[in-house]
Amino acid sequence: MKVTVVGAGNVGATCANVLAHRDFLQEVVLLDIKEGTAEGKALDTWQQAPIDYYSTKVTGVTSDYTKTANSDVVVITSGLPRKPGMSRDDLISTNANIVKSVTENISKYSPDAVIIVVSNPLDVMTYCAYLTAQKDSSKVFGMAGILDTARYRAFLADEIGCSPKDIQAILMGGHGDTMVPLPRYTTVSGIPVTELVAPDKLEAIIQRTKVGGGEIVNLLGTSAWYAPGAAAAQMVEAILKDEKRIFPCCAWLTGEYGLKDIYLGVPVVLGKNGIEKILELQLNDSEKELLNTSAIHVKEVMDVLDNMKVVA
């Protein structure tokens, strides 16, 4: 099995490194446009193999898509990162052109690959890749919900004083300030979270989760990379091992939740065919309202891309 990660920045390099450590792939190709960056990070990861005991070969290349040929899964992390004070929406024009070019090259050399988009603004970049790839939407989707859910679970673990392993949760909606955490579907070893966390504390955690990415940008001066890279790697593993894992992913909706022709975060089943099923939860009225509000925001950004005519 072969995986390509496009973009050898912090997120892409982390994703490649995590995949190598999982040790189930023959090869991970790390590609970047900056001379030497992918090669250097791939070499560093390969030199880590004797220490951490894995056999997966990581190969770095500069803009040579022929080396990515016949990849089973491609993770797209390319694009400019956010800077302090910059919204995701500010990035749309530049990153859409980057994602379009990457997707065209990937489609040329790996026409059957599953494409996972990580580039921001996430929902609309996934839409851009889908329009460009012109393949079934079950094979083009975005990584956001796993990251957002991980942040939510980590904050809850701190509040409760338990292991994050014991927290199960789901978030829906767009990747950004309008995401929809669902406390009603959050449990701690089967115990409803509302029995362990006071309402005001839970609401504060939800609000912190919504701006979780921005919190790290303000601390570091750039976007997070450990958790996003690991989240993308987890999706790759679920697909190539045909694990049928249930994750929140940015998926193309065709009527689910009363929404159509939009990429939005929803729970899905991930397996060898990509998104094998979209799960429809029985949301209550307030949850539906939050999801619809998030969808309106995402659709507005998708319309911006459509009006730019980046993708014919």
N, C-alpha and C positions, 0 to 999 in steps of 0.2 A: 504494500500500500504506500501511496505517495501523497504528500500534502505540500502545497505551496503557500507561503505567507508573503504577501506583497506589502512592502513597507518594513524596513529594518530599524525603525525608530524604537522607542521604548516599548510600546505595546506589541509591535510585531516581533521584536527580538524576544520579549518575554513569552509570547505565545509559542514561538519556535523552541525555546528552551524548556518550557513546560511539556510540550509534546515529546521532545527528546527524552525527558525524564520518565515519561509514561511508558516508553520502550515497547511500543507495539507497531511502530512504523518502520519500513525499510529506509525511507528517506524523507527529510524535510528540506525543501528548497526555500531559502530566504532571499528575496529579491528587493533591490532598492535602486534608485536612480543616482545616488551619490556614490562615486567611485570608492571602492574599498570598504564601505560601511558594512554591507551584508557579508562580505568575505571575512572581515575581521571578527564580527560577532559570531558567525558560524564556526570559525576556527576556534574561538574561545570556548564555545559550547562543546565542540568536539573534544577539546583538551580537558573538559570537565568530565567526559564520559568514563575514563578509568577511575576517577575519584568517586563519582556517584553511581557507577556501575550500570551503565546502559549502553546499548549497541546501535541505536538509531543514528544514522549519519545525517549531519546537517551541512548543507552545501550553500554557500553564499555566491550570488551572482549580481552583476550590475546591468540592469536593463536588458538582459538576454532571456527573453521569454521562451526560446527554444528549449532551455534547460528545465522549464516548468511543464513540458509536454506530458500529457497523459496523467495529470494529477487527478486524484479522486475527489479531493476537497481543496478549495482555494479560500484563504482568509484574506480579505482586503482591509488593510489598516492604513493605507496611503492617505495623505492629506495633511493640511496644516493643523497643528494642535491649537486649542484655545489659549489665549493669553488673558491675564487678569482684566476684568471689565468687558471682555468680548463675549457676546452671546453666541450660541451655536448657529443661529440664523445668519450671523454676519459672515459665516464661512461658506455659505451655500454655493456661490458662483465659482470660486476657485476650486473647491473640493469636488464639485459636480464634474468639472472638466477633467480632473485627475481620475476620478472613479470611472468615468466613461472610457477614457483611454486604457486604463487597466483592464476593465471588463472586456473591451474589444480584443485585447491581446490574449487574455485568458481564454476567451471563447474560441479564438483561432487555434490555440494549441491544446486546449483541454475542453472540447465542446460538451462533454458529458459530466463535467465536474459540478459538484454542489458548491455554491458560492455563499460564503458567510461574510457579511459586511460589518465592519467595525467603525468605519470612518464617520466623522460627524459633519453636519447634523444627521444623526443615525437614520431616522425614519425616512428622510428624503433621499439620503445617499443610497439606501437600500432600494428605493423606488427608481433611482437613476440607474443602478446596476440591472434591475429587472427590465427596464425599458431597453437598455443597451444589449443585454444578453439574449433577449427574445426567446426565453425558454420558460418552461412551466414554473410557476411561482413556488411550487413545493421545493424547488432546487435553488431559490434565491431568497435569502432572508437575513435578518439582522440580529446581532448580539447586543442586547441592552438589558432585557429583563433579568437575566442571570446576575449581571453586575448589580443592578438596582436592588434586587432581592437579597444579594449577599451583603450589601451595605445595611439594609434594613435588619437582617438577621444578626449582623455583627453588633449593631447598636443595641438591639434587644438583649443579646448575650451579656453585654456590659451592664445593662440595667438590671437584669434578672440575676446575674452572677452565675451563669451556667455556660456550658460548652455551646458554641455556635452549631456544632454537629446536631444538636437535639432540636433545633428550631426549623420548622417547615413553614414556608410562606409563599405567597404569590403576589405579584404586582402586575398591573396591566396599564395600557395606554402608551402615550408617547414617552420617549427618552428625554426627560427634561423636567421642568418645574410643574408640568401638568400630569405627571405620572400618577397612577391610581393604586396606592397601597390598599390592601384588603385585610384589615384586622380580623374580620369574620372568618377568613380562611388561613389564619395564622395560629399555629399550635406549637407547644413545647413538649416534646415526647407525648403527644396526644392530648395535652392539656390546653384548652383555649387560652390564648395569650391574655385575654381580658380578665382571667382569674389570677394572673400573676403580675400584671402591670396596671397601675392606676390610669384612669382615662386621660388625665392631663399629661402624665409622663408618656403615654402611648402616642398622644397627638403630637407632642414635641419630637418624638422619634420619627414619626411620619414626616413632619416638616423638615427635619434634618436630612432624612433620606432623599427628599425631593431636590434638595440643593447639595447633595453629597458630592457630586462632581465638582461643583463650584467651590466647596470647602477646601478640597485638595488643591485646586488651581490657585486659590488665595494663599495657601501655605507654601506651595512649591514653585509657583510662577509658571506652571505648565500642568497638563492633564495627568491623571493617574495612569499607571501602567501595570503594576503587579496584578491587581484584581481583574482589570479588563483583559489582559493577556491570558490569564488563567481561565477566565470565563469562556473565551473563544476556544481555547484548547479543550475545555470540557465538552463543548458542542461537537467539535471534531471527533472526539473519542466516542461520543454517543452515536454518531452517524456511522463511523467506520466499524464499530463493534456491533452495530445493529441492536443497541441496548433498549430501544423503546423508552427512553427517559422522557419524563414530563418536565418541560422547562417553559418559562415565559420567553417568547421570542418575538421579534418584529416580523409579522407575517402579513401576507396579502389577503384581505378579507373580501369575500364575495357574497355577503349577506349575513354572515355570522354577527351576532350581537346587534343586528339591525343596521350594520355598516357595510358599505360596498365600495370597491375601487379605492382602497386606502391601505397603506402599510401601517400596522399598529401592533403594539405589544399585547399578546394573548397567550394563554397556555396551549402548548402543542405537544405532540408525541414526535420525538426525533428518532429516526432509524436509518437504515441503509438507503432509503429513497429520499432522504431529507425530511421535510415535514410530512409525516404520514397521516396526521389527523390534527384538526383544530378542535380543542375542547371548549364547549360552550357552558360556562357556569351560569347558575340561576341567580343573577345579580338582583339585589333589591333596588328600589327606586332611586335612592341616593347614590348608590354605586353606579347605576346606569347613567345618572346625570353627570357624575364625575368623568366617566368614560366618554360620554358624548362631548363633553367640554374639551377633553384631551384630543379627541378626534377632530374637532373643529380647528384646533390649533395646528395639528399636524397637516390637515388638508390645506390650510392656508399656505404653509411652507411648500407643500407639494405643488400648489398652484403657482407659486413663485418660480419653481423650477420649470414647470410647463411653459410659463410665459417667457422664460429666458430662451427657450427652444435650444437648449444645450444638446438634447437628444432629439433627433428628427422623428 
